[in-house]
Each structure stands twice: as structure tokens, then as C-alpha cells.
Amino acid sequence: MGQHLLPGNPPVELTLRRSARARRISLRVSGLDGAVTLTLPRGVSEGEGLKFARSKGDWLRAQISDQPEIVTVSSGMEIPVEGEMLRIMPGTGKRVVPEGDALLVPGPEEAMASRLQAFLKTLARDRLATASDRYAGLIGRPYSRLTLRDTRSRWGSCTAAGGLMYSWRLIMAPPEVLDYVAAHEVAHLQEMNHSAAFWSLVEHLMPDYRDPRQWLRKEGGALHRYRFGD
């Protein structure tokens, strides 16, 4: 239904959508990027929905103000890599190199962000492929392919054809969080649902999955605050 601007200080941009399954008007503020979605059930007019949104204006602005501040990646700042904060520093040679608490990035400043992002994606693929191979081997169900994206609505997915998709930003989370998402998606190769049998399988693959799952729910959204100029 498109974008609308809710008047106020500051104005709030929201996306209107209609859902045949919705029973009431709902407002959702994404924990990943602060995007606001107003969902209207069948039979409710756009004007009625916007009136509802205006009545929730103070709540909306409070929710948005609680979102992590967007950070544009640049030399001298710190970013998380496998759960550790590393400072971006100029490097030499041709490769990005972690060294102590620093991340040495060669090349000109204007290319630094893209080179760093490429490094993180390559590292993410390596770690996620290793974890996926391990868990798939434990249940005896190979996956068909592994792809990386910068998804904001989910950290991973598994298709009926056995394809695994992950957010490359998982490489910024602690290693056990990345492992949990891999265990979760590989479990879907056997259980394409979130039934008790599915969660039992996740626990079999990763007995201590609950803490990493909770970390992702509470802290994962902050991984999207880092912008690499893309």
C-alpha cells in the first residue's frame, strides 16, 4: 500500500500493508533497522489505520529512539569480528589481516569499507560452511548449496530443496551464535517446521543453544548498525 509520513517531531516514515489474516490494526518497529510497518486487516480503511498510528506517535518515537545508532565504517573505529571488537587500521600488502586487537586493511581509504566487507563475507562463508558441514554430517542430511545475503528479516533459512541461506553479518557475532544459526537451519533439513521434534533436534546438535539464541534475540539487531557504504 506504500509509504506514508506520519506528522510530528520528528516525522515518522511508515509502510502500510494489508493482510487478509490480520484481525486488528497493528504497528511494528523492526528491531533490525527501526522500519515501521502499519498492518491493516480487511475492511479497515487507510484513514482509520493512519489515525491509529497517530494515536501511537509518542510510543513509536520512543521505540525508534531506542534503535542502535547507525555507524558508517571508517578507519580508526572498532567493529565486532567473531564477537571481539577490533580497531580498523591501515595495512600493507594485498589482504585484510587481523593482528591482535586490530584489523589491518590495505589500500586507499575510499576502498577500505568495501575491502573490509569482502573480507568479512569470505570469513563468514568459511565459518558457516564448516559449521553446516559438521551439523549436516551429524544428521546424515547434506544440503544442496550455501548462499550469503544481508537479510534484515531473518538470520538464516532452509529451502525445501536443501539450500541454506545465512546473513553474512553473523561473522560479527560470537562464534557460538553463528554455530547456533547453522544448527538451527541444518535441523530444518530434517524437520521443516518449528515443532517439538525440531527443537529436540537442535538441542541434539547443540545442547547449549539457548544462550546463543537469546543473545541473537537481544543483541543481534545491533549488528545491522554498521554500514559499509553499500
C-alpha positions as CSV (number, residue, x, y, z in Angstrom):
1,M,0.0,0.0,0.0
2,G,3.1,2.2,0.0
3,Q,4.9,4.7,2.2
4,H,3.4,7.4,4.4
5,L,4.8,10.1,6.5
6,L,3.3,10.5,10.0
7,P,3.4,14.2,11.0
8,G,5.1,15.1,14.3
9,N,8.5,15.9,15.8
10,P,10.2,14.1,14.2
11,P,8.0,12.8,11.4
12,V,7.8,9.0,11.2
13,E,8.0,7.2,7.9
14,L,5.9,4.1,7.9
15,T,5.0,1.4,5.4
16,L,1.3,0.4,5.1
17,R,0.4,-3.2,4.2
18,R,-2.9,-5.1,4.2
19,S,-3.2,-8.6,5.5
20,A,-6.1,-10.9,5.0
21,R,-5.1,-12.9,8.1
22,A,-4.8,-9.8,10.4
23,R,-7.7,-9.4,12.9
24,R,-6.7,-5.9,14.1
25,I,-4.6,-2.9,13.2
26,S,-1.0,-3.5,14.3
27,L,2.2,-1.4,14.4
28,R,5.6,-3.0,14.3
29,V,9.0,-1.3,14.7
30,S,11.8,-3.5,13.3
31,G,14.5,-4.3,15.8
32,L,16.9,-4.6,13.0
33,D,16.7,-1.2,11.3
34,G,13.8,0.7,13.0
35,A,11.5,0.5,10.0
36,V,7.8,1.0,10.9
37,T,5.1,-1.2,9.4
38,L,1.4,-0.5,9.8
39,T,-0.7,-3.6,9.1
40,L,-4.4,-3.2,8.2
41,P,-6.9,-6.1,8.3
42,R,-9.5,-6.5,5.6
43,G,-12.3,-3.9,5.9
44,V,-10.3,-1.2,7.7
45,S,-9.7,2.0,5.7
46,E,-6.3,3.6,5.2
47,G,-7.5,6.7,7.0
48,E,-8.6,4.7,10.1
49,G,-5.2,3.0,10.1
50,L,-3.3,6.3,10.0
51,K,-5.5,7.7,12.7
52,F,-4.5,4.7,14.9
53,A,-0.8,5.3,14.0
54,R,-1.1,9.0,15.0
55,S,-2.5,8.0,18.4
56,K,0.6,5.9,19.0
57,G,3.0,8.6,17.9
58,D,4.8,9.0,21.2
59,W,5.2,5.3,21.6
60,L,6.6,5.0,18.0
61,R,9.2,7.8,18.5
62,A,10.3,6.2,21.8
63,Q,10.8,2.8,20.1
64,I,12.7,4.4,17.2
65,S,14.9,6.4,19.5
66,D,15.9,3.2,21.2
67,Q,17.3,1.7,18.0
68,P,21.1,1.4,17.7
69,E,22.8,4.4,16.1
70,I,23.9,3.8,12.5
71,V,27.7,3.7,12.2
72,T,29.5,4.2,8.9
73,V,32.6,2.0,8.8
74,S,35.8,4.0,8.6
75,S,39.5,3.8,9.6
76,G,40.1,4.1,13.3
77,M,36.8,2.9,14.5
78,E,36.0,-0.5,16.1
79,I,33.8,-3.2,14.7
80,P,32.9,-6.7,16.1
81,V,34.5,-9.7,14.4
82,E,33.6,-13.1,15.8
83,G,32.5,-11.3,19.0
84,E,35.7,-9.3,19.5
85,M,35.9,-5.6,19.0
86,L,38.8,-4.9,16.5
87,R,40.0,-1.4,15.5
88,I,40.3,-0.8,11.8
89,M,43.8,0.3,10.9
90,P,45.7,0.9,7.6
91,G,47.6,-2.2,6.5
92,T,50.1,-3.2,3.8
93,G,50.1,-5.9,1.2
94,K,47.0,-7.2,-0.5
95,R,45.0,-8.9,2.2
96,V,43.0,-7.8,5.3
97,V,44.8,-9.2,8.3
98,P,43.6,-9.5,11.9
99,E,46.5,-8.7,14.2
100,G,45.9,-8.6,18.0
101,D,43.0,-6.2,18.6
102,A,43.4,-4.6,15.2
103,L,42.1,-5.3,11.7
104,L,44.7,-4.2,9.2
105,V,43.1,-3.1,5.9
106,P,45.4,-2.3,2.9
107,G,44.7,0.1,0.1
108,P,43.3,3.6,-0.2
109,E,40.8,5.0,2.4
110,E,37.9,5.2,-0.2
111,A,38.2,1.4,-0.8
112,M,38.6,0.4,2.8
113,A,34.9,-0.3,3.6
114,S,34.3,-2.5,0.5
115,R,37.6,-4.4,1.1
116,L,36.6,-5.0,4.7
117,Q,33.2,-6.1,3.8
118,A,34.6,-8.6,1.3
119,F,36.9,-10.0,4.0
120,L,34.0,-10.4,6.4
121,K,31.9,-12.2,3.8
122,T,34.7,-14.6,2.9
123,L,35.3,-15.3,6.6
124,A,31.6,-15.8,7.2
125,R,31.3,-18.3,4.3
126,D,34.2,-20.3,5.7
127,R,32.8,-20.4,9.2
128,L,29.3,-21.1,8.2
129,A,30.3,-23.8,5.7
130,T,32.4,-25.5,8.4
131,A,29.5,-25.4,10.9
132,S,26.9,-26.5,8.3
133,D,29.1,-29.4,7.1
134,R,29.6,-30.6,10.7
135,Y,25.9,-30.5,11.7
136,A,24.7,-31.9,8.4
137,G,27.1,-34.8,8.9
138,L,25.7,-35.5,12.3
139,I,22.2,-36.0,11.0
140,G,23.2,-37.5,7.7
141,R,21.4,-35.0,5.5
142,P,23.6,-33.0,3.1
143,Y,22.5,-29.5,2.0
144,S,22.4,-28.6,-1.7
145,R,24.0,-25.2,-1.6
146,L,25.0,-22.3,0.8
147,T,24.4,-18.7,0.0
148,L,25.1,-15.5,1.9
149,R,22.9,-12.3,1.9
150,D,22.5,-9.2,4.0
151,T,19.0,-10.1,5.2
152,R,17.2,-8.0,7.8
153,S,14.2,-10.1,8.5
154,R,16.0,-13.4,9.3
155,W,19.4,-14.7,10.1
156,G,19.1,-17.9,8.1
157,S,16.7,-20.0,6.1
158,C,16.5,-23.5,4.6
159,T,14.6,-24.3,1.4
160,A,12.6,-27.5,0.6
161,A,15.4,-28.3,-1.9
162,G,18.0,-28.2,0.9
163,G,19.5,-24.8,0.2
164,L,20.9,-22.9,3.2
165,M,20.9,-19.1,3.3
166,Y,22.7,-17.1,6.0
167,S,23.2,-13.5,6.8
168,W,26.9,-12.7,6.4
169,R,26.7,-10.4,9.4
170,L,26.7,-13.5,11.7
171,I,30.5,-13.3,11.4
172,M,30.3,-10.3,13.7
173,A,28.6,-12.2,16.4
174,P,30.3,-14.5,18.9
175,P,31.2,-17.9,17.3
176,E,28.6,-19.8,19.3
177,V,25.9,-17.6,17.9
178,L,26.9,-18.4,14.4
179,D,27.1,-22.0,15.3
180,Y,23.5,-21.9,16.7
181,V,22.1,-20.4,13.5
182,A,23.9,-23.1,11.5
183,A,22.5,-25.8,13.8
184,H,19.0,-24.3,13.5
185,E,19.0,-24.2,9.7
186,V,20.6,-27.6,9.3
187,A,17.9,-29.1,11.6
188,H,15.3,-27.8,9.0
189,L,16.8,-30.3,6.5
190,Q,15.1,-32.9,8.6
191,E,12.3,-31.0,10.2
192,M,10.8,-28.3,8.0
193,N,8.9,-26.7,10.9
194,H,9.4,-25.5,14.5
195,S,7.8,-28.4,16.2
196,A,8.9,-30.1,19.4
197,A,10.8,-32.6,17.2
198,F,12.6,-29.7,15.5
199,W,13.8,-28.2,18.8
200,S,14.8,-31.6,20.1
201,L,17.0,-32.0,17.0
202,V,18.5,-28.5,17.5
203,E,19.3,-29.5,21.1
204,H,20.9,-32.7,20.0
205,L,23.1,-30.8,17.6
206,M,23.9,-28.0,20.0
207,P,22.9,-28.8,23.7
208,D,23.7,-25.3,24.9
209,Y,21.8,-23.5,22.1
210,R,19.5,-21.4,24.4
211,D,22.1,-18.8,25.4
212,P,23.3,-18.0,21.8
213,R,19.6,-17.9,20.8
214,Q,18.9,-15.4,23.5
215,W,22.0,-13.3,22.6
216,L,20.7,-13.1,19.0
217,R,17.3,-12.0,20.1
218,K,18.6,-9.3,22.3
219,E,21.8,-8.2,20.6
220,G,21.6,-9.3,17.0
221,G,19.8,-6.2,15.8
222,A,22.9,-4.1,16.6
223,L,24.9,-5.9,14.0
224,H,22.9,-4.1,11.4
225,R,24.1,-0.7,12.6
226,Y,27.3,-1.0,10.7
227,R,27.2,0.4,7.2
228,F,29.9,-0.4,4.6
229,G,28.9,2.1,2.0
230,D,26.7,-0.4,0.2
